[in-house]
Amino acid sequence: TVAAMQTSNVPALVEGPVDRVFVRVGDRVSKGQPLLRIRQADYQRRASEAEAAVRLAEAEAVQTERAYQRVRELKASGFAPAARLDEAEAARDVARARRDQARAALATAQQALADTVLRAPYDGVVTQRMVDEGMFLNSRFSMGGQSAALQLQELRVVAAIVAVPEARVADLRKGQPARLFITGQPEPLPSEVYIINDFIDPKA
């Protein structure tokens, strides 16, 4: 049996309707090449909202930092009580935490936007296409939506599963050069022994 070295049902990373499919069955693709795109409008809006939230949080952090420094100077001069300085410090720390939270939310939104474009995980050939434009892709496995979008196989290297008589197994070793004869192919293919499985088939 000859099979692809890798076969992957490439899933959606985010949910949404398929906006564009860039490949067809039989197309050879390179690692990182766009395969399809999920509608981006909602994800672009969320990224814009997250950017605005970061700007607001950064402005608040700067404002509370300035307020804290003023109170600190007043406290050093004896014009502000310690309690007021503690309040200003707490407000500054809260503003910093909100700023960090907003930045993390922005990174998440930007990653989701990037994930609307499904890309090839490795060089290969598209062997199945499970979706068309307009279909809703679900990033979770459920009964209500499609998760796998395309099937990709790596054909640069193929694996041949060969049944060997038990008496000949001792003649094999990992890395041993081999020649693979395939019906219909005029010449044998250069190969090597990659894995030795000691499973015994009683029917053989």
Disulfide bonds with the S-S distance in Angstrom:
none
